[in-house]
Amino acid sequence: MKTIISKISLVLLLGGVASSCSKFDDMNVNPLKGNDNQVKIEFFFNNSLTGAQQDPHIGERIFVLDWKTTGRQHMTNGLATGTANDDWSKDYYRYSAEWIKNATKGIEIATNEIKAGSANEYTSNILQISRIWRAYLISEVADNFGPMPIEYALGENPKYRSVKDVYYYLFEELKDAVSKIDPSVKIPDDIAKFDRAYKFNHEKWIKYANSMRMRLAMRLSEVDAQKAKTEFEAAVETKQYIITTEDNFTVAEKDGWDPLAGVTSRSWNYQALSSTLNNLYLGLGGIKTERQVADSLKSSIKAENYIGKRYADHFTSMTNDPSAGYWLDGLPNKIDPRALKAFFIPGDINNQNFFVNGDDSKKTVDTLVTANSKIPVHTKFTWNAFALGDWAAKGTNNRLRSTLVGKVPALANQFRKSSNSRIFFANWETYFLLAEASLKGWTTGTSTQTAYEDGIKANFDYWGVGQFASDYLSSTDYNRVGTSVSFSHTTEPGNEHTMNFIDGYTQTAGTVSIKYPVNSLYKSGSVRNDILTKIITQKFIANLPWLPLESWNDQRRLGLPFYENPAIENALPNLPDLNSGNFLTSNIKFFPQRLPFPSSLRDSDPTGYQEAVTLLGGSDKVLTPLWWAKQN
């Protein structure tokens, strides 16, 4: 990190700033001429904020293949099965250092201008906003790797600090920055355009800072409860936090290959529906599918107690995924209304959200291979998700899984277009944080139920399914993992429920007892439908697709929501503790906990690297938990 941060030259930084700033339509300054007027905090802030949107190179590797994978927003092995890519980590470490360095350089320049008496009246406010933004960037890196420097943010040589020290520093930064914003100072329009998120609106940045403080405080709630409570309640006491759609922290995306290109827009990333999400969606909220789909699809809807066709020789059973082993040859009877907005239905080519990814996208049949034949399986108007992991021969002979494109639901076309706004913080997250805090007995000014239901309604409005909210909130239907929506309904579902199926080979009908999975990470697996499980379930669903890192953070912190274990028809070398004798239980050793430090850090700064590993409190591995996460 010393090499990355301390030795980035001002010349290179100015080049990056000029390149970024030249993209604004109304700029009248020659971007190739490095005069004094270009060395302004707003330029560095813009460069930092814009860069952190993640260009297609780093966005695919980190946002999609690391965060969305570990956040179980789609079905991919990789980091989810313990395999970290050092090249990707090196790139992310380098990129993130540049984002932080740009923010820091702007802060340094503004501080010097203020001391010299040459600053504009508004410079101090931009300085404080830059500190708030930099606090987010530091938290993002720390939540991926763990220990990191904070002194470089003060213009000193970097020395690694523990995750606890990093978090304590961030609380102070956010508090102090907010206290120093002068609300009476207006930032001119020709300067405001350099802030793609809030146009340097101080009220919105203060609200974001306080919501961020609530997010970070909740992160510590399981290991440092008093500090978490103090920081959370102090942020709430300001009564200035993100609570309306207008205050959401968003940055508009656009077409291209620069940092503003959509993070989920690369066509080759199919982003198939994950089993984790599918099991949460199915049945949750009790909204019938027939109320959500076009008439042409209604004949494909199956009975509520039908799980599908069983193909024992082609679908893994070596996982605690409650849907494992079955192919739903139609559409589910009931499903969370957001599911059909977020993911397209195979074969539904007339739907504007259907994503065409080559000719395979429109195929409506594929095969299961046996020794003597090929069994055709129709995929049109079906709804399935496959467990990740190693399916061995079952996977090889199952073309539905080996060639996912067009066979299972995947991320909707609306997110493949660069006409979205990437969300960094939304009002529903604030509501769910307030709900969890209220449940803990912290002072929030609201009740657990009100905040929980307001969070759901806010996210339903985002997805355009608000018409279902009332029925959804009163539903006592269980999803596939045994959780319901209704706040007052905390009755446990029992251990299993009976469903109908058809043997896919013989077409013989039968019944089967489907067990609700045991989430050993949360209350020893004894609870599936308490209030906290409901809150985190809804927060997890709401996070799609913009906040996969937060989904991963909650799962590491609480063990919620339920993550199915990767299938182990063959052993997974990077998850050595998961085996044929324990795959029905959950253990933190079955799930990734962090990104290992990149080899570039170890090679360029061996002293700093050893410092960081020592502060980590364990080996520099994927499975070593961070300080605030569950430890066993």
N, C-alpha and C positions, 0 to 999 in steps of 0.2 A: 504494500500500500504506500510506503514511503516513496518508492520509485514512481508509482502511478500518480500520486497526488502532488508530492513536493516538487517533482521535476517537470511537470507540465508547464511549458513556457508561456509567458504572456503573449508572445507572438502567435503561437498556435491558437490560443484562446481567442485572440482578436480576429483571427481568420474565421473561426467557427461562428463568432458573433456576427461578423459582416455577412457571412453566407446566410445565416438565419434571418437577419434583419432585412436583407435585400428582398425577401419574399413579401414584404408588406407593400401594398399598392401605392400608398401615399408617401413613401419615403423619398425625400428630396436630397438625401446625402449620398454621395458616391460611395458605394460599399467597398470599393477597392482602395479608397484613400483612408489611411489610418490616422485621422486627426484626433485631437484631444476630445472633441465633442462626441466621438463615438465610444469613448471609454466611460460609459454611464451605466449605472446599476440596472436600469430597465433593459438594456441590451443583454447583460449577463443573465438577468432573471428570465427573459424570454428564451435565451438559448438553453437554460437549464430546464424550464418547464416544457419546452417543445421537445427537447431530446428525450425526456423521460416518458414521452408517449410511446416510445420504442419503435424504431424503424423495423421493416420486415425481417431483417437479419436477426436482431436480438429479440424482437417480438415473438417470432415463431419459436425460438429456442427457450425463452424464459416464460413469457406469458402463456403460450399455448402448450408447449411440450413439458414444461416443468410445473408451472402453477396450476394450469387447468387439469393437468394429469393428477397431481397430488391433491388438488381440490375436488377430484372426482366429478368434474363437469363433463368429461367424455371418457371413452374407453381406450386407453393406451397403456402399455406396460411401462417401459422406461423407468423414470424415477419412482413411480408407484410400486414397482417391484424391487426397489432398492438400487437401481442402476443410475448413477449420476454420470453426467458427461463433463469431463474436465474442460474441454474446449469451450463448451457453452458457459461454464462458470467463469473461465478466464475472460471471455467476452463481456459477460455481465458485470464482473468486478471492474473491468476497464471502463465500460460505459457508465456505470453508476458513479465511479470516481469522478468522471468528467462532469456529470450532472451536479454533483455536490460541489466540485471545485468551481464551476461556473457561478453557482449561487453564492459561494463563499467569496469569490473574487469581487462580485458586485457589492457585497456587504462591506468588504474592505475599502473599496473605492468610495462608497457613500460615506463611510465612517470618516475617512480622511478628508473628504470634502466638507463635512459638517465641522470637523475640528478646525479646518482652515478658513471657515466662514464663506466658502464659495458654493455651497450647496443651494439647490432650489428649495423653496418652502416645503414641497411635497416629498423631497428626497428621503426624509426620515421615515415617512409612512411606507415607502417602497422598501426601505431597509428592513423594517419590522415584518412586512409581508414576505420578504425573501427569507427571513429567519423561520417563519412559520412553514414555508414551503420546504426549506432545507431540513427541518425537523421530520417532515414526512419521509423525505428521501433517506435519511439516516435510519429511520425506523424500518423502512422497506428492506434495506441491506441487512440490518441486524436480524430481522425476522427470517432471512434466508440463511445467513452464515453463522450468526452468533456474535461473539466479541468483535469489536471494531474500534477504530480510533474516534475520539471526539475532539482532541486538542487541535487537530488540523483546522477544525472549524473556528478556532480562535487564532489562527495564523501561526501556530506553533508546529514543531516537528511531531509527527504522529506517534502516539504511544497507545497500544491496545488497552481497552477497558472492558470489563465484564459486561454482560448483557444488563445486569442490574444497574450498573453505573450509567450505561447508555440511556436506559429508560429514565432514570432520575434526572439526567441532564436534559432530556427532551421535555420533561414536565416543566423544568425551570425555563427553558427556552420559550416554550409556548406561552407560559404565564407572563414572562417579562416582555415578550414581543407585543402581546395584546395590550399590556398596560401602557406601552409607549406609543401606541397609535393615537394620533390626534384627529378626532372625528370632524373637527372644524375645517380641516384642510382638504380642498378638492383637487384631485389630480386631473390635469388637462386632458381633453379627448385625444390629442395627438400623442400623448404618452400612454393613456389607458389601453390603447390597442396592443401594447406589448405584453399584456396579460391576457392570454387566451382563455383563462378560466373565468375570472371575475371582473376584468377590466379595472383592476386595482380598486374595486369597491371595498372600502374598509369594513363596512358592516358585514359583508359576506365573508371576508377573510377572518374576521373575529369569530363568526359563527363556525366556520370551518375549524379554526384553531381549538375552540372549545369542544366541538364534536370529536376532533382528533384526540384531545386530552381524555375524553370519555372512553374512546376506543382503546387507547394505550393503558389507561387505568384498569379497564376490565381484563386486559391481557394478564395483569399481575394478580388477579383476584384469587387465584388458587395457591399462590406462593407468598404473597406479601399483602395480605388482606387489608391491613390498616392503611397502608400507603395507597392502595387501590381505592379504598373507600374515601379517604381524604381528598385525593385528586379528583375523583369522580364527582363528589358532592360539591367541591369548589367550582368545577366547571358548570354544573347544573345551576348553582346559585347565581351565576351571571345572567341566566335567562336568555342568553344569546348563544344559540346553537342551531344546527340545521334541522328544521322541522317542516319546511315547505318545499315543494318541488322547485320553486324559483331559487332557492338557496343551495340546491345540489351542486357539488363540485363536478363539473363536466368540462371536457375539452372536445371540440368538434374535430372529427376525422375527415379525411378527404382521399381522393384517389391518388395513387403514385407509389413511389418507393422511398419516400422520406419518412421522418419520424411521425408524421401525421397520417400516414396510411393506416387503415383499420387493422387493429391487432388480431382480429379473427378473420380477416378478409382473404387470406391466401387459399386459393382454390384447392391445392393439394392436401390441405389439412381437413380431412373429412369430419372430424370431431363428432363421432358417433355417440349417441346417448349411452351414458354409463349405467351399470346395474345399480350403483348407489342411488343415483337420481331416480331411476325407474322405480325402484322399490319404495322410495318416498312418495312418488307421484301417484302410483296405482291405488285407486280407491280414496285417496286423501281428499276430504271435503265433500264427498258424496255427490258431486255434480255429474250427472249422466253425460256420457259422451255424445248421445244423440242430440243434446242441447247445444253442442259445440261444433259439430261438423256439418258439411254439406249433405244434402239428401242422397247424393250418389255414393256416400260412404256408409250410410246408416245400416244397410243390409249386412255389412261386415262386422258389426258390433256383436260381441259374444255375451253369453250369460254372465252374470256377476260372479257366480261360483265356479266358473270354468277357467282352468289354468293353462290349458293348451294341449298340444300333442307331445307325448314323451318319446324321445329318441335316446334311449339309454346308451347306445353304442357310439353316439356322435356328440353328445352334450355332457360336459363334465359334471360330476357330482362331488368332486373333491374341493368343495368350498362351502362356506356357510351362507352363501347367497340363497335366500328362500325361494327364488324363482328358478334356481339351477335345474337343468335337465329337461326343460319344457320349451316348446316353441308355440307362441300364441298365434294361431293361424287366423287372425282377425284383429279387431280393435277391442281394447278393454271396455268394460261396461261403464265404469266410472273412472275419472282421472282428474287430477288437479288441472284447472283451466289454463294455467300458465304453460303446461307441458306442450300443448298443441300449438302454442304461439312460439315457443322456444325451439321446437324441433319439428321437422316436416315428416309426414307419413310416407313411407315408401310407395311409389306408384301414383301418388297424388299430384300428377304433373300439371294439373290446371290450377293448383294452389300457388299464389304468388310467392309463397315462402319455400316452394320446392326448389332445391338446389341441384342444378345439372352439373355433374362432375364426370364428364366423358360419357361414352355410350352405356357404360355399366349402370349409370344412374337410372336409366329407364327400363332395365331388365326386370321382369316380374317373376322369374323362376330361376332357381338354381338347384344344386344337387347335393345329396349326401352319398358318399361313395362307400360301397361294400365290396366284398371279395368278388361277387358275381354280378353286380348291377350298380346302377345309379338311381337313387330314389329322388324323384323331382319334388321340390318344395316350392310352393307359390309364396311370393313375398309381397304381392300387391295388397295394399290396405291392411298391413299387419303392423304389430307394435312389439318389438323385442329389444332386449339389451343383453349383451354377453358379459360374463364375469371375465376380468382380466386374469393374467397368470399364464401358466403353461398347460395347455390342453392335450399335449402329446399327440398320439395318433388320432384321438377324437377330433382334435382341431384340424389336423392335416386332411382328414377325410370329410370335414364339414365345410363345404365351400361357402356356406352362409357366413361363417365366421372368418374364414381365411380371405375372403373377398368381400369386405364389409360394404363397399360402396353400393348404394341402392337397395341393400338388403334390410337395413335397420334404420330407425330414425337418426337424423344428424342435425347439427346446428342449422337453424333456419336461414334462408337466403337473405333475410333482412340484415343479418350480421356479416354477410359476405360483402356487402356494399360499404363503401367508404363514405356513407352519408349519415353515420351515426355520431353520437357524442359519447366518448369513453367516460365512464363514471368512476370517479375516485372516492366519492362519498355521497350517499343519498339519504334522504330523510327517513326512509324505512330502517336504515341501520341505526340511526339515532333512537328511533322508537324501540327497536329490539334491545338496544343497550339499556335504555330506561326500564324496559320490562325486566331484564335480568337483574339490574341493580335493585329495583323495587322488590323483586323476589328475595333478594339477600337482606332486605330490611334497611337499605340505604335510603337517605332522603332524596327524593327525586321530584316531588311536586305532582306526581301522578300515581296511578295504581298499576300493578302488574298487568291486570286484565286490559285496562284502557290502552296502555302502551303497546301491548301485544296485538290487540285488535287493530289499533291505528297503524301499526307497522304492516300488517297484512293488507289493509285497505289501501295504504299508500303504494304498495307494490302491485296490487291488482290494478290500480289506476295507471301505473306505468305500462303494464302489459295490455291495457285496454279491455280488461275483463271485469270491470267494476260491477257489472250487472249481476254477477254471481256471488258477490261478497257476502251478502246477508245469509243466503243459504249455506254458503261455505263455512261461515263462522259458527253456525249452529250445529254443524254436522258432528255426529258421533261415530261415523264410519272409520274403521281402522285402515291404514295403509298396509303394505306388505310386511312392514317391520313392527306393526302393532301400535302405531301412534295415530291419534285422531286430532281434529282441529279444535273443537269446542273447548273453551277455556275451563268450563266447569265439569267437563267429562274427563275424569282421571281414572276411571275404572280400567284395570289392566285387562288385556285381551285374552288371557290364558296362554297356554304354551303352544297350542296348535289349533288349526281349523281345517275342516274337511272341504275339499274341492273336487270337482269332476275333471277328468282328463280322457284323452284317447291315445291308445298305443299307436304311435306313428307307423309302426311296421305291420301290425295286424289289423289296425282300425277298430280294435276292440275298446269299448268304453269301460271306464272304471272310476273308482274314487280313491283319493289319497289324502292322508293327513299331512298338511303343510305346516311345518313348525315355524313359529315366529323366532327369529334369530336371537341368540343370547349375546348381548353387547357387554362382554366382561370388563370393558374399560370404564363403564359408567355404573356405579353402585353395584359392582360385582355381577352385573347382568340381571339383577332382580327387578328392574324397572324399565318399562318401555313407553309409558304414557303419562309421565308426570309433567309438571308445568315447564321445567327447564328443557326437557326433551322437545316439547312443543315449540318453545321459543327458538331454540337452535335449529330445529327442523325448518321452521319458516324462514329464518335468517339465511340458512344454507340455500334454500330454493330461490330466495330473493337475490342472492349474490350472483346468480347466473346472468350473463356471462362475464360481467365486468370485474368482479371481485373474488377471483379464485384464491388469491393469497389469503384473504380473510377467512375463507372456508377452511383452508388448510390450517390456519392459525387456531380456529375454534376446535377443530378436531384434535390437534395436538394438545390444546389446553384442557379440553373436557372429555375427549373421547366421544364427542357427539358431532353430527348424527352418526348412526350406525354405518360403518364402512365394512363391506363384505371382504373377507380374506381373498387374496389372489388364489386361483386354482393351482393345485400342485399335483396334477397327473404325473408330472416330472418335478423333481425337487428344484427349487429356485435358489441358485448359488448365492445370491445377494440377500436372501432372507433365510439364513441357515436354521433359525429357530422354528420356522413354520414347517410342519411335517404332517404325515398321514395320521398321526395320533392326536393332534391338537387343532386341526383346521376348523373345528366347529366352535372354538373359543376365540376370543380376541386378546391381543397382546401388543403393546407398543412396539415390540421387536418385529412385528409384521408390517409396520407402516413407516414410511420415510419421515425423518424428524428434522432434517436440515440439508443444505448443500455443503459438501466439504469445501474447505478453502481451496482456491485454484492453485495448481502447481506453480503458476507464475509468482505467487506470493512466497511460496516456500523457496523458490530458486533465487528470487531477487532480494528477499529480506528474511533470511533464516532466523535471525534473532526475533524479529517481529512475529514471524510465524509461530515460533515456540511460545512466545508470550501469549498469542491468541489461543493456542491449543491448551495451554495451562489454564487460562481463564475459562475455557469451555468446560473444563471439569471432566473430560472424557476424551476418547480417541477422536481423531478428525475423520469421522465416518458419517454416512447417511443416517445411521440408526442411533446416533448420540443425541439425546433430547436437549433442547435449550432450557435455560434456567426457569422460565415461566411455564414450561410444558409439563405434562404428566411424566413422572420419572419411572413408573413401573406399571 
